[in-house]
Amino acid sequence: MARQLQIDKLLETVCRENSSDLHITVGQPPVVRSGGRLIQLETKTLTKEDTTSLMKSITPERNQQELQELGGTDFGFAYGDQARFRVAVFKQRGMIAMCLRRIPSEFLTFEQLGLPPVVRELIQRTRGLFLVTGPTGCGKTTSLASMVNWLNHNMDHHIITLEDPIEYYHDHIKATINQREVGVDVPSFPEALRRSLRMDPDVILVGEMRDLETIQAAITAAETGHVVFGTLHTTGAQGTVDRIIDVFPTSQQEQVRTQLANAIIGILSQALLPRKPKGLVAAYEMLVVTSAISNLIREGKTFRINSSIQTGRKFGMILLDDSLFNLWKNGLCDEHDVITRSNSPGELRVRIERAKRGIFDDDEDDDEDEYDD
């Protein structure tokens, strides 16, 4: 029981300090991530026995079995009504380690997240594929939860979410929301997607489009008159389109280009940065798929997407590097942090140097907002 109290103490610290993650591994004290930085807690160095008993105190039986068989497992659990956590348990050097990510219990608004305003318009469409992309830990889940929450308050939709594990819990407000957990409610993403088409959905959220079968099913669902939200671990809109097409065998790529060109309505790519003096702030790239961009995808000219985003500001588009530049220009982020997350670090560095000398390329939109994750 003493160990149970200890995990409670650690989770209490994470909630109190507004940390995003808790790392538990043998040979050092527990570590939290706050404002993007890792900080060791001033407690004892963990032994093999410590990490094993901490794991056992929160890990469901079926996940302990999966850990033994596969060397790793993921699950979600609630810490009272303070927060939910997404937990990854894994073996390293034959010993147990864990990473617990805090899922904030409150939904953030589009304004708090600084989401591009055009997002609100895109998610109200009656059909199409809307992708949220970026590296692990960039806030994709938070952005999607915010979108589902907005729809829940404003549209009488049937929304099905397919998640692994379920992170944010949604109540039925104006919408009816069914949340299916892969591994608990349904065996796999492709199976869940196929089944969901028979459930009269308006919106389907696919937690992760990680393989050909899931991507194919998501495109098909979007083509057949549903709004499909999906996530990919890609950076930038152009890279996302290429990645989707490259998943398919060469013989199918032309057909997939045509399908994707018809189905896709927008790509939001994001990065999360330390905000000065504390907290986090997101930078966004927004691609709105116009008929011209749809043609570029169909014709395999994805290398021209970035310049189309640059000239598509009137449609609500912005390049990630422009968003990062604005964060630096407005004094929200350090130069080093924006350059490390840039798609073209060399060009951004030159642009910042020019700006320091008072030479600006053009007027930038500068409406970025805070986001404490």
Disulfide bonds with the S-S distance in Angstrom:
none
